[in-house]
Amino acid sequence: MPLNPSAGTSVRDDALMTLRELSAYSRLSLRTLQRHVAGLTRSRLPHYRVGRKILVRRSEFDNWMEQWRRDGLELQLRVRPTRLRRSAAAPS
């Protein structure tokens, strides 16, 4: 498989995908992807617009997705254990 010398990835991995194909690949809804393309979220999805068609390079999408990745330790620090409340009717 030929390599893309600028990115060091194979051409197949760097294919242009429509939003519908990207939705199937990422399991994100089409509407969510459209919002990211339109810039309605905190991070705009890099894309190409050819006429009315929107295309996203798979490698650019994968790199863009990395910013959403969370470390397990970070999540543990954010989640606080909830306290169980004693109801008024329960004996002490």
N, CA, C and O of each residue as an XYZ file, in Angstrom:
368
protein
N       0.847     -1.167      0.000
C       0.000      0.000      0.000
C       0.900      1.240      0.000
O       1.809      1.328      0.825
N       0.669      2.201     -0.907
C       1.519      3.385     -0.964
C       1.338      4.262      0.269
O       0.274      4.291      0.887
N       2.385      4.958      0.599
C       2.334      5.842      1.761
C       2.183      7.286      1.337
O       2.686      7.696      0.291
N       1.503      8.035      2.140
C       1.413      9.481      1.961
C       2.637     10.058      2.666
O       2.686     10.050      3.896
N       3.631     10.560      1.922
C       4.873     10.972      2.557
C       4.719     12.109      3.555
O       5.498     12.198      4.504
N       3.734     12.980      3.366
C       3.597     14.120      4.280
C       3.074     13.700      5.645
O       3.432     14.310      6.653
N       2.243     12.682      5.698
C       1.653     12.281      6.975
C       2.192     10.959      7.494
O       2.019     10.641      8.671
N       2.843     10.186      6.636
C       3.356      8.896      7.058
C       2.264      7.861      7.249
O       2.468      6.874      7.955
N       1.114      8.068      6.635
C       0.011      7.120      6.741
C      -0.283      6.550      5.374
O       0.098      7.135      4.361
N      -0.953      5.419      5.332
C      -1.302      4.831      4.047
C      -2.434      5.625      3.414
O      -3.200      6.297      4.106
N      -2.531      5.543      2.108
C      -3.555      6.289      1.372
C      -4.950      5.840      1.794
O      -5.858      6.666      1.891
N      -5.135      4.539      2.046
C      -6.449      4.035      2.451
C      -6.881      4.652      3.783
O      -8.050      4.997      3.954
N      -5.949      4.794      4.723
C      -6.270      5.379      6.022
C      -6.543      6.874      5.922
O      -7.153      7.456      6.819
N      -6.100      7.489      4.849
C      -6.231      8.932      4.695
C      -7.322      9.295      3.688
O      -7.284     10.374      3.096
N      -8.279      8.413      3.493
C      -9.334      8.630      2.508
C     -10.268      9.758      2.936
O     -10.450     10.021      4.125
N     -10.853     10.416      1.938
C     -11.888     11.409      2.208
C     -13.210     10.681      2.404
O     -13.540      9.759      1.658
N     -13.957     11.103      3.410
C     -15.225     10.454      3.735
C     -16.330     11.491      3.784
O     -16.106     12.628      4.198
N     -17.525     11.099      3.359
C     -18.685     11.971      3.518
C     -19.103     11.938      4.983
O     -18.645     11.087      5.745
N     -19.961     12.854      5.371
C     -20.423     12.856      6.762
C     -21.200     11.592      7.094
O     -21.140     11.104      8.223
N     -21.923     11.063      6.127
C     -22.674      9.830      6.360
C     -21.710      8.658      6.617
O     -21.933      7.853      7.522
N     -20.638      8.570      5.812
C     -19.637      7.521      6.011
C     -18.918      7.721      7.345
O     -18.641      6.760      8.062
N     -18.622      8.968      7.665
C     -17.953      9.291      8.917
C     -18.841      8.954     10.115
O     -18.352      8.530     11.163
N     -20.128      9.144      9.950
C     -21.075      8.803     11.000
C     -21.047      7.297     11.280
O     -21.064      6.876     12.436
N     -21.006      6.498     10.230
C     -20.932      5.041     10.400
C     -19.594      4.641     11.008
O     -19.541      3.750     11.855
N     -18.525      5.285     10.589
C     -17.179      4.978     11.088
C     -17.039      5.347     12.569
O     -16.467      4.584     13.348
N     -17.556      6.501     12.951
C     -17.340      7.017     14.305
C     -18.467      6.686     15.275
O     -18.293      6.791     16.489
N     -19.604      6.291     14.755
C     -20.817      6.056     15.542
C     -21.338      7.330     16.197
O     -22.055      7.276     17.196
N     -20.973      8.469     15.631
C     -21.563      9.744     16.032
C     -22.724     10.011     15.088
O     -22.686      9.600     13.929
N     -23.735     10.683     15.560
C     -24.876     10.953     14.697
C     -24.496     11.951     13.604
O     -23.567     12.743     13.763
N     -25.218     11.899     12.516
C     -24.997     12.821     11.415
C     -25.206     14.256     11.885
O     -24.456     15.155     11.504
N     -26.210     14.465     12.700
C     -26.500     15.810     13.223
C     -25.342     16.340     14.092
O     -24.988     17.515     14.004
N     -24.765     15.481     14.917
C     -23.632     15.890     15.748
C     -22.459     16.309     14.877
O     -21.830     17.336     15.133
N     -22.160     15.521     13.851
C     -21.063     15.867     12.941
C     -21.346     17.180     12.219
O     -20.443     17.999     12.048
N     -22.587     17.388     11.798
C     -22.954     18.640     11.122
C     -22.750     19.834     12.047
O     -22.312     20.894     11.601
N     -23.061     19.673     13.325
C     -22.852     20.766     14.290
C     -21.374     21.093     14.449
O     -21.006     22.262     14.555
N     -20.523     20.070     14.466
C     -19.078     20.293     14.588
C     -18.519     20.944     13.320
O     -17.621     21.782     13.401
N     -19.033     20.573     12.177
C     -18.593     21.194     10.919
C     -19.008     22.663     10.892
O     -18.240     23.516     10.448
N     -20.207     22.959     11.360
C     -20.725     24.330     11.333
C     -20.061     25.220     12.382
O     -20.224     26.440     12.352
N     -19.322     24.624     13.299
C     -18.661     25.419     14.329
C     -19.581     25.780     15.476
O     -19.337     26.768     16.167
N     -20.632     25.005     15.697
C     -21.584     25.282     16.776
C     -21.144     24.672     18.102
O     -21.862     24.759     19.097
N     -19.981     24.062     18.116
C     -19.435     23.460     19.325
C     -18.092     24.107     19.621
O     -17.632     24.970     18.873
N     -17.467     23.692     20.707
C     -16.212     24.351     21.084
C     -15.061     24.044     20.144
O     -14.078     24.785     20.117
N     -15.159     22.973     19.374
C     -14.071     22.596     18.477
C     -14.623     22.265     17.091
O     -15.431     21.350     16.933
N     -14.183     23.007     16.112
C     -14.676     22.818     14.749
C     -13.966     21.653     14.073
O     -12.745     21.523     14.162
N     -14.729     20.817     13.403
C     -14.201     19.662     12.691
C     -13.584     20.112     11.376
O     -14.266     20.754     10.577
N     -12.298     19.795     11.118
C     -11.689     20.180      9.841
C     -12.350     19.422      8.694
O     -12.568     18.214      8.784
N     -12.666     20.132      7.624
C     -13.393     19.514      6.519
C     -13.113     20.253      5.217
O     -12.514     21.329      5.207
N     -13.556     19.655      4.130
C     -13.487     20.247      2.798
C     -14.910     20.354      2.287
O     -15.706     19.433      2.466
N     -15.235     21.458      1.658
C     -16.566     21.632      1.081
C     -16.404     21.737     -0.434
O     -15.777     22.665     -0.945
N     -16.976     20.777     -1.131
C     -16.944     20.757     -2.583
C     -18.393     20.889     -3.043
O     -19.160     19.927     -2.988
N     -18.757     22.070     -3.492
C     -20.160     22.327     -3.804
C     -20.961     22.223     -2.516
O     -20.687     22.935     -1.550
N     -21.941     21.343     -2.502
C     -22.742     21.135     -1.292
C     -22.266     19.935     -0.473
O     -22.766     19.673      0.621
N     -21.300     19.223     -1.021
C     -20.797     18.020     -0.346
C     -19.711     18.392      0.660
O     -18.836     19.209      0.373
N     -19.779     17.786      1.833
C     -18.780     18.003      2.877
C     -17.969     16.720      3.011
O     -18.522     15.636      3.198
N     -16.645     16.861      2.911
C     -15.740     15.721      3.002
C     -14.756     15.940      4.138
O     -14.305     17.059      4.384
N     -14.435     14.861      4.821
C     -13.498     14.924      5.948
C     -12.431     13.859      5.717
O     -12.750     12.706      5.426
N     -11.180     14.244      5.846
C     -10.085     13.288      5.720
C     -10.047     12.452      7.001
O     -10.060     12.983      8.111
N      -9.998     11.135      6.817
C     -10.087     10.219      7.950
C      -8.979     10.469      8.979
O      -9.241     10.450     10.182
N      -7.765     10.697      8.525
C      -6.655     10.930      9.461
C      -6.861     12.227     10.239
O      -6.511     12.297     11.418
N      -7.425     13.259      9.598
C      -7.695     14.517     10.292
C      -8.796     14.331     11.327
O      -8.752     14.925     12.404
N      -9.789     13.500     10.992
C     -10.854     13.210     11.955
C     -10.288     12.480     13.168
O     -10.618     12.811     14.307
N      -9.428     11.478     12.920
C      -8.840     10.725     14.023
C      -8.016     11.639     14.931
O      -8.070     11.517     16.155
N      -7.261     12.548     14.334
C      -6.485     13.508     15.131
C      -7.407     14.444     15.910
O      -7.137     14.764     17.068
N      -8.480     14.878     15.283
C      -9.449     15.755     15.926
C     -10.115     15.044     17.106
O     -10.372     15.654     18.143
N     -10.390     13.759     16.937
C     -11.028     12.984     18.005
C     -10.124     12.845     19.221
O     -10.621     12.719     20.340
N      -8.817     12.864     19.028
C      -7.882     12.726     20.148
C      -8.081     13.811     21.206
O      -7.825     13.578     22.387
N      -8.535     14.989     20.790
C      -8.744     16.055     21.775
C      -9.898     15.737     22.723
O      -9.976     16.306     23.811
N     -10.775     14.853     22.330
C     -11.912     14.483     23.172
C     -11.573     13.323     24.098
O     -12.361     12.972     24.976
N     -10.403     12.733     23.902
C     -10.002     11.584     24.708
C      -9.746     12.030     26.141
O      -9.103     13.052     26.381
N     -10.250     11.261     27.076
C     -10.077     11.574     28.492
C      -9.267     10.464     29.139
O      -9.445      9.286     28.828
N      -8.395     10.843     30.020
C      -7.607      9.893     30.786
C      -8.478      9.360     31.919
O      -9.253     10.112     32.512
N      -8.359      8.083     32.221
C      -9.156      7.487     33.285
C      -8.936      8.160     34.621
O      -9.886      8.329     35.385
N      -7.705      8.552     34.925
C      -7.405      9.218     36.194
C      -8.119     10.565     36.267
O      -8.641     10.943     37.316
N      -8.138     11.283     35.147
C      -8.821     12.577     35.107
C     -10.300     12.401     35.431
O     -10.885     13.204     36.158
N     -10.897     11.349     34.888
C     -12.312     11.100     35.162
C     -12.539     10.733     36.624
O     -13.536     11.143     37.217
N     -11.622      9.963     37.208
C     -11.776      9.591     38.608
C     -11.707     10.810     39.509
O     -12.402     10.873     40.524
N     -10.881     11.773     39.151
C     -10.763     12.973     39.967
C     -11.990     13.859     39.852
O     -12.318     14.586     40.790
N     -12.668     13.809     38.728
C     -13.851     14.649     38.532
C     -15.094     14.077     39.180
O     -15.979     14.826     39.594
N     -15.173     12.772     39.273
C     -16.367     12.123     39.807
C     -16.253     12.057     41.323
O     -15.306     11.489     41.864
N     -17.219     12.639     41.987
C     -17.247     12.615     43.452
C     -18.231     11.545     43.897
O     -19.302     11.400     43.309
N     -17.882     10.810     44.910
C     -18.845      9.825     45.399
C     -20.062     10.536     45.988
O     -19.924     11.563     46.653
N     -21.219     10.003     45.749
C     -22.440     10.615     46.274
C     -22.713     10.061     47.671
O     -22.459      8.891     47.958
N     -23.224     10.911     48.506
C     -23.585     10.492     49.855
C     -25.020      9.977     49.846
O     -25.897     10.519     49.173
N     -25.218      8.951     50.588
C     -26.579      8.453     50.740
C     -27.256      9.274     51.824
O     -26.730      9.431     52.926
N     -28.406      9.782     51.500
C     -29.149     10.563     52.489
C     -30.017      9.631     53.312
O     -30.609      8.681     52.800
N     -30.075      9.921     54.575
C     -30.967      9.147     55.430
C     -32.348      9.746     55.336
O     -32.525     10.959     55.453
N     -33.298      8.911     55.131
C     -34.651      9.441     55.093
C     -35.136      9.726     56.507
O     -34.634      9.141     57.467
N     -36.088     10.600     56.639
C     -36.614     10.993     57.962
C     -37.289      9.819     58.653
O     -37.309      9.760     59.882
N     -37.843      8.881     57.885
C     -38.574      7.776     58.465
C     -37.660      6.641     58.914
O     -38.076      5.799     59.709
N     -36.443      6.604     58.427
C     -35.526      5.501     58.771
C     -34.992      5.683     60.186
O     -34.617      6.789     60.578
N     -34.957      4.598     60.949
C     -34.423      4.693     62.318
C     -32.908      4.892     62.275
O     -32.241      4.434     61.347
N     -32.380      5.570     63.271
C     -30.941      5.827     63.353
C     -30.202      4.745     64.062
O     -28.982      4.823     64.208
